[in-house]
Amino acid sequence: MKKILSQEIKIGQTARTSKQITQTNLTLFAAVTGDFNPVHFDPVYSAKTRFKNPIAYGMIAAGLVSGLMGMNLPGPGNVYLQQALNFLNPVKVHDVVTACV
C-alpha cells in the first residue's frame, strides 16, 4: 500500500543548511549515542591517528541531511528511507558544514 503524501517533492526543488560544528555538538552527540571514542575528544590520542587532531562525528554532518529532509524537503513530516554516505574528509570543531539536498 502506498501512502500518498500531501506534499510531494518536485523536480528541481532543493533545500540547504549550514552549521558550525561546536564542542557542545560533540558532547551532546556522545551523550545520545554512547560513543565516547577518544578520537573525538582526546588531543593526545587523536595526535597518534591519521587525523592528528580530534575530529567531529561524521554522523553529525549526515544528520543535517536528515533535518533538511524531515523539515524542509518537501516539508515537515517527511520521512526518507535510505541514505548512502561517503566521508571524504574529516570535520573538526569550528568547521562549517553545508548540506544541500
Secondary structure as GFF3:
##gff-version 3
##sequence-region A 1 101
A	DSSP	beta_strand	16	20	.	.	.	ID=ss1
A	DSSP	alpha_helix	23	33	.	.	.	ID=ss2
A	DSSP	three_ten_helix	38	40	.	.	.	ID=ss3
A	DSSP	alpha_helix	43	47	.	.	.	ID=ss4
A	DSSP	alpha_helix	58	71	.	.	.	ID=ss5
A	DSSP	beta_strand	96	100	.	.	.	ID=ss6
###
